[in-house]
Amino acid sequence: MKLLAPVMQLMSAVREFVAPRYRPELHYMRGPGPAFARRMAEHNQSLDRYA
């Protein structure tokens, strides 16, 4: 039984290397970023000219 745990860990590491699990939270932003804030600031300034 002491041999089974390291073998399973090795198999898991090999599987993760060959075919990594898809984890979308590592790839996608959560909410608007700084570029969006800049665009909105510019948009709001242009609207203020007409007010």
Protein Blocks (a to p, Z undefined) as FASTA:
>chain_A
ZZmmmmmmmmmmmmmmmmccddfklmpcedjdfklmmmmmmmmmmmmmmZZ
